[in-house]
Amino acid sequence: MLLSIVIPTRNRPELLSKCLESLASEGLDRTDTEVIVVDDASESGAAEKTRVLCESRGARRIRLEKRTGASFARNCGINASSGEWIAFLDDDVRVAAGWYSHLRDLLGTTAAEIAGIEGRVIAEGDGLWDREVQNETGGLYLTCHIVYRASVLKRIAGFDEHFNAQIPSCEDHELASRILRWGPVVYHHSLAVMHASRRVNSLRYLLASPMRIRSQLESEYYFYSKQKDMYHLFRHCTTFFGTYRAILLKHAWTSLHRRPANLFARHPVQSAVLQCSCIVEQAFAWILLPVFLVRYCTKALTFFNDGVDPVLTARFWGFAHAMPSHTYRASSNLFRAVMFSVTRKPVYSIVPFLNRRVRSNQASSIARCFLRIDDVFLDNKEAVERMCEITSRKGIPYLAAVIGSHITDERYSSTLKAVRQSGADIGLHGFVHEGNFGPYNSEILQLPFPRLSTSVEKVLAVFPESARPFVFVPPFNAINRDQILFLGKYFKVICGGPETARFTDKTIGPVALLNGSWYFPAFHPFYQGSSAILRSRALDRYGPLGCNICFSVHMPDEAKDRFRDFSALIDHIADTLTSWEIFKQGSFADLRYGVV
């Protein structure tokens, strides 16, 4: 079947009737198109009307006994569907003439890499609330009118059901953030629906202002916490607290300013209600501010840890039993985070974690240190040769992060061979080592999974299977949670750094992932230049105390003094360095530092 149309509804049979009537007038081909109406526990009278409507219009009806919200209802529709594409409509929209034939033409010609099609939403009515759901330019991803590939929807498990009847907003943007990891969503202005005018009870709207702003903030906070790297695609601000600041300072103004001025003159009562409501919402947001600040600092939402294997992680660290997920977490300095653009001082550090291990006497005899050298640019032959001479002479194991475009270039094959012969395991350091994704310096964050997969496979094909890189080092250390899990099918270890911490619940690693791979970032004070690491003296205190430390330096920085500080650092840590090959062995019970 080509197309499934899913329509959630609750207690609105009159609007649903118009929606189904508009679809029926399009002459749906029932051999390859189905309509699924999901009744989200409508009251008995409305539920019976909905049943009759569905029977008369040839729509399949799914009745939910308990109200759960539109996300759960739409997921029920997804699970019951059999179409290659799933179109979502709300019960208060009517499709424009020619909608169905136009959509079928689009589906027949849409490129394989396209994950979805976004349609136009025309707002009917001229009330103050009617324009809130219109979509005239695209990029809004409104689920009242959007079409997604069923295969992608089912791969990502559909809508996040955390968005329920109590916090119903942001579910469309959260879904779109995951959809976009699999391919673009294109906008077609000519594919249109009309959204019915909103009916607003002025008194109820005003009284509900405190709960409404709380619900919106709760939804916003959850959305940001889960999709921090994608948040900037859907908001003017790059963080939740940036959005919150705008609400605190400008909510009443922006709510009024975004509406045409002539509407206020035509609707004086609505205008008064809206202005009063906005003031109440803005004031209540100030009251709620301490709640969200405390929650963010002490009980932040976590998602990355859902993919961590606690038993294997504890075994690697030498703990006697599985430890809570917050055990393996770096500490952050709120002041430094706020002032980072000015001070440029590290925000995240693993020193508090190491101190906790020492104080709790949980340090085992297992102590492993790992060396990672980033930005090993093979076109800088002189620096590479000097680095290889030092590492070969000192006989140390290390990871050399090399960009994909150099690995696949035959001009650098002899230099790459020299790096491997110097004691290095090769880590894939992205592909061209350039790019950005909104506010982030990143090559990887902007790559959807199909492109990322193709790029990885192109590089790995250069190597014999037994010699392929088993470590991935993201350029600029920016990579998100889902990409780490996705890359687990290609690499045994995925690295990271301070830039990754916000996307991975500040996990320090190495931690075993449930997909069989490992996540191992580097953090301050062991992620900086060799001279700074030596000055910190942190390695003297923590290196031999049952810790797993990743020393991470950058070849271009070390080359500035012809690797003198780098050589001194190697002399200091050589006895504790472990080969990265340890992650390929799968057994850690009897391993000690310096032994592989």
N, C-alpha and C positions, 0 to 999 in steps of 0.2 A: 504493500500500500504506500502511496506517495505522501499523503498529508493527513495528519490528525489535528483537529482543532479542539483545544481544551479551554473550557469556560468555567471558572469557579463562580459560584453564586451563593447568596444568603439573603433570604427574606425580601427579594426584589423580583417577583415574577413578572411585574408589569414591564420593567426594563429588560428582563431576559426575553420576554416575548418579542420585543422590537429587535433585539439582537438576532434571535433565531429567524425571525421573519426576513431580516435583511440578508441573511445567509441563504435562506430558501429561495429568495428571488434571484440569486446568482446561478441557480441551476447546478448545484453540486453534483459531481459525478460520484455516485455512491460506491462505485467499484474500486476507486482508489482514494476516496476521501471519507473520513469519519468525523463526526462531531460528538465530543464527550463533555457532558455537563456534570460538574461535581458540586453537589448541594452540601454546603458546609453547615449541616445541622439546622436548617431553616425550621421555624416554628410550624406546627402541624398544618395550619391553613395555607401558608405559603409553600410548604413542602408538597402538598397535594396539587396545588396549581402548577408547580414546577414539574411534577411527574406527568401531568396531563399535557403540558406544553412540549415536553421532550417526546412523548409518544406521538403527538400530532405532527411534529417537525422531523421525526426520524433521527433524533439524537439519543445517544446512549446516556443514561443517567446513573450516576454513582451517588448514593445517599450516605453521608457520614452521620453517625448517631451523636457525636460530641463535637462541639465547635473547637476547631484547632487553628484556624487562620488560613489565609490564602496560600501560604507556602506549602503546607501539608496537603491542602486540597489540590493544588497544581501537581504535586508529586504523585498523588493518586491518579490523576489524569495521565501523567507521563508513564506510570507503571502499567496502566490499562491500554495504552496506545499501541498501535502497530505500524504507524507511518514512518517513513524515512525522515520526514520533517514534522515538527510540532509547532503549530501556530497558537499563541496565547492571545485570547481576547478577554476583556472584562465584560460582565453582563450589562454594563451601561454604555457600550459602544455599538454603533451600527456601521457595517462595512459600506463603503461607497460603491456606486455602480461600476461594474467591471473589475472589482477587487479580486474575485476568484480567478478569472481568466488571466489577469495580469500576474497574480501570484504563481499560477501554474507555469506560465511562460518563464518567470524568473527562476523557479526551481529547476526547470529543465535546462537552463543555460548557466547556472551559477557554478563557478569554478570549484574544484574539489577542496581547495584550501579555505574556502569561506565557511565560517562556523555559524553565521546567522544573518538574517535580514531584518532590518529595522524599518518600520513603516511610519508614515505621517499620522499624527493625531490632530484632528481639527476640533477645537473647543466650540461647542454650541452655547448659546446664551451670552449675556453681557454682564453677568453678576461678578462681584469682586473675587469669587473663588473659582470661577469657571476657567480662567486661563492657567491655573496651576498644573493642569494635566496636558496641555497642548505640547506638541512636538513638531516644529516646523523646519528644523535644521538638522536633526539627527544628533547622535551622541548622547541621548538621554536614556536609552535602553529601557523604556517603559514597558512593563509586561502587560499593560492593557492592549498592546498591539506590537507583537514581535514574533519572529519565527526563528527557531533554532534547529540544528541538526539533532535528530533523536540520538544518534550514536554518541555525540558529544555530551548531551544532557545526561544520558545514562552512565557514561564514563565518569562524570564528576558527581554522580548521585543527586542530580537535580538541585532544587532549592534547599537552602539551609533552614531547617524547621525550627531553629532557635527563634526565628522571626514568627511569632505567633499572634494571636488575637490581641495580646497586651502590648507587644512592640512590633507592629506590622510594617513599619517603613524600612527602607534601605534594602529590602530583600531582592529587589530587581537589580540594583547596582552590585550587590555582593555576588549574585549569580553571574552577572556580566563580567565581573573581574575574573572569575574562573573560566568562563567561556572564552574570553580573549586570550587565555593561555594556549588555546588550541587553534586559534585562527581569528581573522578579522570579522567584524559584523558590519555589513554595508547598509547604507541608508538609501531608500528609494522614496523620493517625495511623491511620486505618482501612485504609490500603494497606500491608500488612505482609509481611515475610519473617522466617524464623527462621534465625539464624546458628549454624552448628554449633560445638560446643565445640572450643576450640583444643587441639591436642596439642603439648605442649612437653616436649622432652627437657631435663631439668634441667641436666645436665652441659654439653651443647652451648650452652644458653642462657647459662649463667654464663661459659663461655669466650669466647663471642661478644660479651660486654658492651662491650669497648673499640671494636670495629669497629661495633657497633650504634649507639653514641652518636655516633661519628664520622659514620656514614651519615646519622643523623637531623639532625645539625648542618649537614652539607653540604646536605641537602635544604632545611632551614629557611633557610639563608643564601641559597640560590638563589631560593627562593620570595619572601623579603623583598626581595631586590635587584630582582627583576622586577616585583613588585606592591606597592611601598611604600605607595601610597595606600589599598590595600584590605586590607593586612595586619591592621589592627586589627579587622576584621570576623571574623577567624578565630582570634585569639589574645587573651589577656588583656593582653598588652603591645602597644605601638604600634610597636616596632622589634625587629629581630633581637637586638640587644644587650640589650634589656630582657628578652626571652625567655632569652637566654644567662645573664643575671644571676640569673634565677630558677632556672635549672638549677644554676648554681654554688653557690647558697646553700640551695636548698630541694628539690632534685630527689629525694633519698631520702625526705624527709618527704612531699612531695606524692604521690609514687608509692604510698606506703603509705596515706596519709590518704584518698585518693579511693576506696579499696576498703572495703566493709563489714567491720567489725571481727570479726564472727562467722566470716568466711571463713578468717581466720588460724588460728583454733582447729581448724577442720575440716581444714586442709591445712598441717600443720606443716612438711613437707619443702618444699613450694612456697614457704611463707613465708620459710624460711631462704634458699632460692635467690634469691628476689626481693629480699630485703634486702641480701644480699651483692652481687648484680648492680647494684642501685641505687647502692651505695657505690662500686663500681668505676667505674660510669658517671660519677658525680659527680666522682670524682678524675681520671678521664681527661679530663673537660671542662676542668678546670683546666690540664692539660698542653697541651691544644689551644688555649687562649685566645690565646697570643701568635701562633699561626698565623693565626687569623681576624682579629686586630687588624692584623697586618702586611698581610694580604691586603686588608682593607677600606681601609687608608690608602694603599696603593701600587698595588694591582692590583684595584681594585673592578670588579665585573661591570658591563658597560654594555649597554644595550638600545636607547636612543633613537637612537644613531648608526647603527643598521642602516637607518634611514629617511632618512639625510642624503645629499644629492647632493654628493660631494666636489669634483667638477670645477667645477660652477657656483658653489659656495661659495668655492673658491679664486679663481675669476675675479672674484667680487664684492669680495673682500678685496685683490685685486691681487697674489696670489701667482703665481709663474711656473708652478707645477704643483700638482696636488692634494696636500693636506697630510693627515697622519694625523688621525684624529678627535680625539685628545686635544689637538691644537693649539688648538681653539676651546673651551677649558674654563676656567671660573672656578676660582680657588683657594679652599679652605675652611680655616678655622682650627678645629682640633679642640677646643682649650680653649674658644673662644667658643661652639662648638656645644654643648658640655656645660653651659656656664654661661649659655646664652642667656636662660633664664627669669629669671635674676637680673640679668645685666648689660644685656641687650637690645642688645648691640652686634652690628653686622653680622657674619654668619658668612662670607658669600661676597663676593669682590671680584675685579674684572677687572684691577686694577693689576698683579699679577704677569704676567698675559698681555701687557699693554701693555709692561711692562719687557722681556719676552723679545723682543718684536718690535723694540724699539729696539736692544737689545744685539746681536741677530742681523742688524741692518741690513736687515731685510726690509720696512721701511716703504716703501710705494710712495707716489706722489704723489696717490693717491686717498684723500681724507679726507672723510668725510661724518659730520655730526652730525644727529641727529634729535631733535625735541622731542615729548614725549608728555605730555598733561595728563589725568590720571585724575580720576574723580569729578566730571565736569562735570554737575552736577545742575541740570536746567533749571528746577526749581521755585524755585531760588535766583536769581531774575531779576537782582537787584542785582549779585551777584558775577559772573554771566555777562556782564552788560553791561559791567562794569568790565574784565573779562578781554578781551572782544572789542575794546573801545576801544584797549587797549594793543597787542594783536596787529595790529589793523588799521593803527594809526598807524605801527608799526615795520615793517609789511609782511613778516612772517615766515611761513613755512609750518609747520604743526604738526598734530598729531593730537589731536582732542578725543574722549575716551572718554565716551560717553553711554549711560545704561542704557536697555534696550529698552522698559520701561514708559513712559518719557518720550517716546521716539521715536514710539510708537504713539498717544500721547494728543494729540488735536487742540488742546488748550489750550496746548501748548507749541510748536506748529508755527512760530509767528513767531520765537520764541526760538531754535529749532533753525536756522531760516533765517539768523538773524543770526550764529550761530556759523560756519556755512559761509561766509558772506560775509566773515568776518573773516580768512580764509586757512586755515581748518581743513579737514582731511579728517575725516570722522566715523568713529569706531571704535565698534563695538558692545560696550558694557561690561556684558555679562550682561543680565539681564532685570528683576530687582527689587533687586539688590545687597544680598542678605541670605541667610543660611543657614549651615549648618555640616555637616561630614561627619566624624563622630567627632572626632578631635583637631584637625581643620583648619577654619579659617574659610574656607568655600567655598560658593558657590552652584552651581558647575559640577561638582565632583567627585561630587556626589550624584545627578547626572542621568544616567540610562541614555541610550544613543544615540537611541532613538526619541523620547523626550521632548525631548532636546536639539535634534534635527532639527526637530521641530514648533515649538519656541520660536523657533529661528532663522528659519525660513521665515515665521512670523507677522510678525516685525519687517521682514524684507527685502521683504515684499509691500507695505509702505507706500511704498517708493521705486520710481521708474522704474528699469528694469534698468540703464541707463547711469549712474545716480547712487547705486547701492546701496553701502553700506559694504563696503570690501574688507579691513578690519582688525578682528580680534576681540581684545578686551582682557578677560581673565577677571577678575571681581571678586575682590579680595583676592589676585590673582595666583596662584591655586591651580588648576592644571589638569594632568591627567596626560598621559603620552606618547600613549596611544591616542586620547584626545580631541583632541589637537593634530592628529594625522594625520587623524582623522575630519572635523574642521572644515575641513580643506584643500579639501574639495569646495565649500565656501561662501565661503571667504575666502582672499585672496592672502597675508595676513600674520596669524599668530597670535602675540600677545605673551605675555609672562610676566614673572617677576621672581624675587627670592630665594626666594619660597615655592614656585616651580616647580622650582628647581634639583635637588632630591632626586629628582624624577620624570623628569628629562631629562639625567641624567649630567653635571650642572653645565654644560651647553652654554651658551655666552654669546651666540652669534648676532651678526649675522644669519647663519643657515645655510639653504641651499636644501634643501628636502625632495624626495624622489623623486616625490611626488604633485603637484609643481608649485607648492606653496605655500612660505612662508618662516616660520621661527620666529625671533623677535627679542625676547628679554627685556631688561630693564634691571637693572643691578647697581650696588652701591656702588663708588665714591663718587658716581656720577651718578644714583642713585636715592634721593633724599631731598629735603628742602626746599631752596628756592633759596638761602637764606642759608648752609646747610651746604655746598652744592655750591660756592659761591663761596669759602668759607673753606678748602675742601680744596685749592684751587689745582691740583687734578689736571687740570682742563681746560686750563690754561696749558701744561702739559707734554705732554699726550697729544693734545689736540684737533687740532693741525695735523700730526700725524705719521703720516698714513696709516691712521687708525683709524676704525672705525665705532662711534659712541657714541650710545646712546639716553639722553637726559636725560629723566627722568621725575619730575614733580611732581604734587601733588594740589591741585585748585582750592580746596577748603575751607581747607586750610592756608595757601595763598598769600593768601587773602582776609582773613586775620587782620590783616595790616598794609596792607590795601588794595593788595596786589600791588606794593609798593615793591621788595622783594627780587627778586620775579619780573621786574620791569622791568629791574633791574640785571643779572640773569642774561641776559636777552635781549640787552641791549647788549653783553655780553661774548661771546656765541656767535652772534650774528645772521649774521655773514659766513660761517659754516661750516654753517648749517642747510640741510638738503635736504628737499624735499617727499617725503612717503611715497609719492607717485605713482610714484616710481622703481621700486618693486617690481612695478608693473603693466607696465613697458616691456619687460622681458625681455632687454635688452642693456645691458651695463655696461662694455664695453671702453674707450670714449672718455669716460666720465663723470668729472668732477672735482667737488670739493666746491663747493657753492653753485650748481651748474648742474644742471638737470633736462632 
